[in-house]
Amino acid sequence: MTLSIRFFAGAAAAAGHETEELSLTGPQTLGELVSTLGDRDPALARVLTAASFLVDGVAARPGDVLHDGATLDVLPPFAGG
């Protein structure tokens, strides 16, 4: 199973890159994936706790199961107007 991740703004800064391709061994929920990503880096973990997520352009929740070929957008909180 392959998943594309796009990190925006502060999430990209914390991750150290804007995009990532992941190969997963099987279906995972968004919550499981976020936990795995956060375990890799404490700075990214802090951003992920406040981030919003889109899967293929649709708002996603931690219990949503990710599908093969999906694109996950990681959107940190934005300020301003």
Secondary structure, DSSP 8 states (H G I E B T S, - for coil): -EEEEEE-THHHHHHTSSEEEEE-SS--BHHHHHHHHHHH-HHHHHHHHH-EEEETTEE--TT-B--TT-EEEEE------
